[in-house]
Amino acid sequence: MMQQPALAFDAPRKQSYTQKILQVFQENENVWLDADVLASHGGKYGWRTRTSEARHLLKHLGDIENRQRKAREGYTISEYRYVPK
């Protein structure tokens, strides 16, 4: 009976949304990022959760800060930045 040799190849792994958010923060240290930027990398409906996860994962390396301000039109702008220690 013949046996087929094992297939050995390394398929590239897709980066998770949390990993993408981490990367965005680390590539933009001390830069305020708004929800549109974070949603484009972390998913339209999950970016807040993934930002929270990133905050937990980076806590020993730095802080993810949040600020909120009012636009002239009355809505609130929420921004985040990564500040390394």
GIGIDA-V178787 format. One record per run of one state. SS is the DSSP state (h for helix, s for strand, l for the rest). FROM is the first residue (numbers start at 1). TO is the last residue. Records with the same first field share a line. If there is no record, write none. Layout:
SS->FROM-TO  FROM-TO
This chain:
l->1-16  28-32  43-46  59-61  71-75  85-85
h->17-27  35-42  47-58
s->33-34  62-70  76-84
